[in-house]
Amino acid sequence: MRKNRSILLTLVVVSVFLSSCQKVIHLDLSSSVPQLVIQGNVYDEVGPYMVTLSKTVNFDAPSIYPPVTNAIITISDNAGKTDTLSQTTDGTYVTSTLQGAPGRTYTLKVIVDGETYTSSSTMPEAVNIDSIYFKKAPLGRGTLVAVDIKNQPNKDNFYRVIHFENGVQATGFSVFSDNTSDIEKISFSFRPTTDTTTGAPQKLAKGDIITVWLECLDKGVFEYFRTANREGGQNASPANPVSNISNSALGYFSTSTVRKGIIVYQ
């Protein structure tokens, strides 16, 4: 009898717990007002440079982000030059005369449906890649690409690394900063290939070409990519990353230097 009472009491406690959980776990999937998403890059390489515009969609809508057309977009620098971008395809706009240069501050201005969105970014000095090489991953789990870079000591430096495998950009990216370190050389490594279905590491094949881009960012753009990377860099509608664009727009405007390195797997 005492055993039956114990079982009954347990069932009552579990039932109360589950009912309280049901009150806490509540998803509000109501429709939201679409937000503008701006993504733009200026490099210290010869242009043209690209800015893309799109709109967010509701949580339960297909992941197809509608492009924004007929916007007015300009990029100006602190040397007095202004470039008005041309729309090439729906939602894609490109520069014609602008040239990115380290040390200059660039201001993006976007006008859509009477609303104005702005962002400023200062292009930092470039940091060079010292060497790229392959090394074994811990516990024999495949091969890593290792990169050594020449750091600028006692200066805030912010980096993003992307890479291409046989000319195709890999998903995801790495971001890090040196926090005014006096170290002259920084080393980091990443796994070059993963199975897109299982996420398991794949073996490199002889002749595979790995191209590494080392981007030096300003702090505002770094914060965007740092917070975006919490989603693995795969957030197509970037609602969580910290945007550096005004008027509640999502996305980012980046002016960065880029240095590239190539290595072939033998």
C-alpha positions, 0 to 999 in steps of 0.5 A, spaced: 500 500 500 505 504 501 508 503 495 502 504 491 502 511 494 509 512 493 508 511 485 501 515 485 505 521 489 511 520 483 506 521 478 502 527 481 509 530 481 511 529 474 504 531 472 505 538 475 512 538 472 510 537 465 504 542 466 508 547 468 513 546 463 508 546 457 506 553 460 513 556 459 515 553 452 511 557 448 513 559 441 510 566 438 510 565 430 506 571 429 508 575 422 513 580 423 515 586 419 520 584 414 527 588 415 532 590 410 538 586 410 545 590 407 551 586 405 557 590 402 564 589 402 570 594 400 577 591 399 584 594 398 584 590 391 581 593 384 574 593 384 568 593 382 565 592 389 558 589 391 553 591 395 547 586 396 540 588 399 534 583 401 528 583 406 527 578 411 522 573 411 517 570 417 520 564 421 515 559 418 516 562 411 521 559 405 528 561 406 528 565 400 530 572 401 527 577 396 531 582 393 530 589 394 531 593 387 531 600 385 535 603 391 539 609 391 546 607 394 553 611 394 559 610 397 564 616 399 571 616 402 574 621 407 578 624 401 572 627 398 570 621 392 563 619 392 561 613 387 554 611 386 552 604 385 549 601 379 544 595 379 546 589 375 541 584 377 535 584 382 538 586 389 545 587 387 549 593 386 556 595 384 561 600 384 564 603 378 570 608 380 571 607 387 578 604 390 579 601 397 585 604 400 588 602 407 587 608 412 581 611 409 574 611 412 568 609 407 561 611 408 555 607 405 549 610 404 542 606 402 536 609 400 530 605 400 522 607 400 524 613 403 528 611 408 536 612 409 541 607 412 548 609 413 554 605 415 562 607 416 568 603 416 575 605 416 580 600 412 586 598 417 593 596 415 594 590 411 597 584 415 601 579 411 601 571 411 608 569 413 607 561 411 601 556 409 603 549 411 599 542 412 599 538 419 596 532 422 590 533 426 590 531 433 588 524 434 589 522 427 583 526 425 585 528 418 589 534 416 589 541 418 591 547 414 596 551 418 597 559 417 602 563 420 601 571 420 606 577 421 602 580 427 602 588 428 605 588 435 601 593 440 596 594 436 588 592 436 588 587 430 582 584 428 582 578 423 577 574 419 579 568 415 575 564 409 578 559 404 576 556 398 577 549 396 579 548 388 576 555 387 569 554 391 568 558 397 568 553 403 562 554 408 563 558 415 569 562 417 574 564 423 575 570 426 580 572 432 583 578 435 590 579 438 588 584 443 594 589 442 599 583 443 606 584 443 607 577 439 610 578 432 607 572 429 600 569 430 599 561 428 592 558 427 589 552 423 583 550 420 580 543 417 579 544 410 574 539 408 568 536 411 562 532 409 556 537 407 551 531 410 555 528 416 559 534 418 565 529 418 572 530 416 574 528 409 580 526 406 584 531 402 586 528 395 592 529 391 592 536 387 587 539 391 588 547 392 587 551 398 586 558 397 586 562 404 584 569 405 586 573 411 582 579 412 583 585 416 577 588 419 575 594 423 572 593 430 565 594 428 565 589 422 569 584 427 563 584 432 558 583 426 562 577 424 564 574 431 557 574 433 555 571 426 560 566 428 556 563 434 551 561 428 557 557 425 557 563 420 550 560 416 545 565 418 542 567 412 538 572 415 542 575 420 538 577 426 542 575 431 549 578 429 551 585 431 550 590 425 554 596 424 548 599 420 544 605 422 536 605 422 535 598 425 538 595 418 541 588 419 547 586 416 554 589 415 558 594 411 566 592 411 572 595 408 578 590 409 585 589 407 586 582 404 592 578 403 591 571 400 595 564 400 595 558 396 597 551 398 597 544 394 596 538 397 601 533 395 
